[in-house]
Amino acid sequence: MLLQGSQALRRFSTGRVYFKNKLKLALIGQSLFGQEVYSHLQKEGHRVVGVFTVPDRDGKADPLALAAEKDGTPVFKFPRWRVKGKTIKEVAEAYRSVGAELNVLPFCTQFIPMDVIDSPKHGSIIYHPSILPRHRGASAINWTLIMGDKKAGFSVFWADDGLDTGPILLQRSCDVEPNDTVDALYNRFLFPEGIKAMVSKEVNEMTVNIPYQCFINGQFTDADDGKTYNTINPTDGSTICTVSYASLVDVDKAVAAAKDAFENGEWGRMNARERGRLMYRLADLLEENQEELATIEALDSGAVYTLALKTHIGMSVQTFRYFAGWCDKIQGSTIPINQARPNRNLTFTKKEPLGVCAIIIPWNYPLMMLAWKSAACLAAGNTLVLKPAQVTPLTALKFAELSVKAGFPKGVINIIPGSGGIVGQRLSEHPDVRKLGFTGSTLIGKQIMKSCAVSNLKKVSLELGGKSPLIIFNDCELDKAVRMGMGAVFFNKGENCIAAGRLFVEESIHDEFVTRVVEEIKKMKIGDPLDRSTDHGPQNHKAHLEKLLQYCEAGVKEGATLVYGGRQVQRPGFFMEPTVFTDVEDHMYLAKEESFGPIMVISKFQNGDIDGVLDRANNTEYGLASGVFTRDINKAMYVSEKLEAGTVFINTYNKTDVAAPFGGVKQSGFGKDLGEEALNEYLKTKTVTLEY
């Protein structure tokens, strides 16, 4: 049911889940609880198109019927929905006449046929007064007391073939007190908390549905110790919702679930083609829900909605489709060894999954970074435990929700929001984790690598910091160089791992380049990322904005010329002006350290000094990406050969593709995301030799 625990709607996604204006609901149930649920849904702006309840008793209508009839909502009173196992035709026709998009069953005691349960395009969700699967049925709460349980509560789940029970969407618990009765539990917790759960978030002309708990072993669940934290909307500093703050116990539970799924579950026995089918299905669901996902990404990370739709979500869909196609193409080789003849020996290799893999992702592209790593991980046959960035957990949790709908077995995918110091550190140390993939800062990457080494020598891949040079020669196509140079810096508000951290512009075109850049910046619209005309949204979180402002202050103090920007925009939220510095010398802080923000750092180089500018470009410990603009193909190829970076862009920038391997050198890390090479990060090679 549209049950929720605080600010954001917590609901299992049953298909295409972006609803324009109001959601059309059929309410199937009875009693005061059903009445309160009905009233709450009405207040939240949803349209109840039909109420299906029990017939009048002793001339008195059920409370749910009374409330609906008072509002003029169509009410249907059926004593039963089927006879001898078959749906009553007239009842089914009456139900279908209301055109519901989702069924809500608040503690429904009637048996509803599956053709009705499955009829709406978003399916059906149901409330149950028990922490399933402990006790089931209408007397579940009685059994809680009879068995002396210390915890009571309720579950919300996706209705299955017996309404008892499909995938669990939400569970809330309370302590059982010594003198509790069934009525006491209902009055204190089951009734008020169940009703309070019905709050939706209307944004971007749709109802956004945001999971908020840890996702472990196929279920959303509160953190073991009950701790939570607020995730903040950078556009205005408001709280989006309260999210579970995972503990060490939660990490261990998630790893244990992933280990069991790999060693004993259906996933470990599944053939590669079936694994690919599930990944294709998940990609389809990501695409079907792309508008809702992009909205959540804009709310949680500050990404401009149009960019989130195309890149954050669009490339995530492409990544899962690409790696889904690799599932049944992972293969070894046959090797002719010296003893093959005449002794009749055969040697071959097998590519095998590693087991439980941990993935830790950053906050700049929350869903896309998840996709880049987890798609290759799953295609290789591993199970995963993923920690999203603490400040941007919401699309990862939505992804978990969609993975259930796609049919992934429990335990294969686990998402645990929380801090790097607790969750990330435990994952890097955990003895049952066989691989850790990390994207983030070089400092944290080194710490993770050390922990992985001293724990169980787990395999590691690291995509770390960057200070990517972009060299612009005077024989370039200047209009294109200005346009793409700006994209190289300001794309995604500068929160881009391959952003051009330092532009080297040939002396003869330097001044014109700077002038044109400033002219274009002045045309950029800074504002609400959900506004389709916005070019530049807020920085991801407050601490990062403050760091960027300090970065600009350091540049001014060292003598660089602040040409434009450098200040916070005077409006609510964490907005920063696009910024341009010139006269940046190689010894300055701006020339050496990554800003990870919308700050263009420009250095001039002498006309014709190709080798000199190459020396300056390579004079960094980072080597993630780089770029060059020139019409001279020989110069372009020479420069691309000499640049020390994992990726070189020529007369373009930011052009990554799911089929092209991506990763850095030097202190930008090692290992590859994307492309066939990414699979090798999540596979091990076994050599087999036999004599026959």
Secondary structure, DSSP 4 states (H G I P E B T S, - for coil): ----SSSSB-----S----BS--EEEEE--HHHHHHHHHHHHHTT-EEEEEEEPPPBTTB--HHHHHHHHHT--EEE-S-SEETTEE-HHHHHHHHTT--SEEEESS--S---HHHHT-STT-EEEEESS-TTSS-STTHHHHHHHTT-SEEEEEEEE--TTSS-SSEEEEEEEEPPTT--HHHHIIIIIHHHHHHT---EEETTEEEB---SEEETTEEE--TT--EEEEE-TTT--EEEEEE---HHHHHHHHHHHHHHHHTSHHHH--HHHHHHHHHHHHHHHHHTHHHHHHHHHHHH---HHHIIIIIIHHHHHHHHHHHHHGGG----EE--GGGTTTTEEEEEEEEE-SEEEEE--SSSHHHHHHHHHHHHHHTT-EEEEE--TT--HHHHHHHHHHHHHTPPTTSEEE--S-IIIIIHHHHH-TT--EEEEES-HHHHHHHHHHHHHHT--EEEEE----EEEEE-TTS-HHHHHHHHHHHHHGGGG--TT-EEEEEEEHHHHHHHHHHHHHHHHHPPBS-TTSTT-SB---S-HHHHHHHHHHHHHHHHHT-EEEE--SB-SSSSS-B--EEEES--TTSHHHHS---SSEEEEEEE-TT-HHHHHHHHH-SSEESEEEEE-S-HHHHHHHHHH--SSEEEES--S---TTS-B--EETTEES-BSHHHHHHTTEEEEEEEEE-
